[in-house]
C-alpha cells in the first residue's frame, strides 16, 4: 500500500511540476511542528517496541 501511494505521489509530481513546491512547503511546515515530529517518532518507536515484544516471547 505504501509503495502504491508513493508511486502515485511521484506520478503526480511528474505530471504537475508545480505540485513539487507545494509538497516541499507542506513537508517543511509539518517538520517545523514539534507535535507532528513527536507523533511520527512515536509511531516509529511503537512499531519497533511491538516487534521486540513479539521476539522476546
N, C-alpha and C positions, 0 to 999 in steps of 0.2 A: 504494500500500500504506500509506504514511504517513497519507494522508487517511482511509482506512478505519479504521485504528487510532485516529486522533484522533476520528473520529465515534463510534466505539464507546465510547471513554472518556467523551466528553461525554454520550452517551446514558445510560451507567451513572450518571454524576453526577446527571443529571436524574431518573432513576428512583429512585436511592437516595442522598438528600442526605447521609447520614452518611458516605458514601464521600469527600465533599469534604474533611472534616477529616483523614481518614486519608491522602488523597492529598497534602495540604499537609504533613502530618507527614513522610511518606516523602520528598517532594521536599526539604524543609528538611534532613533527615538526610543525603541524598545530596549536597546542595550544600555541607554542612559538611565533607565528607570531601575532603581535598586530592587524593587519588588519583583519585576519581571526576571531579573538575573537570579534572584534568590529562588524563585519558583522553578526556573529551569535547572538550577543546580540541585534543588531538592528532588526533582523528578529523576535526574541522573543518579543521584546518590541512592534514592529509593530503589531504583532498578538494580543497582549493584548490591545493596543490602539484601534484597529479596533472593538474588542468586546465591549469595553467601550463606543465607539461612538454609536454603534448599541443599547446598553442598555439605553443610555440617551435619545433616541428619544421618 
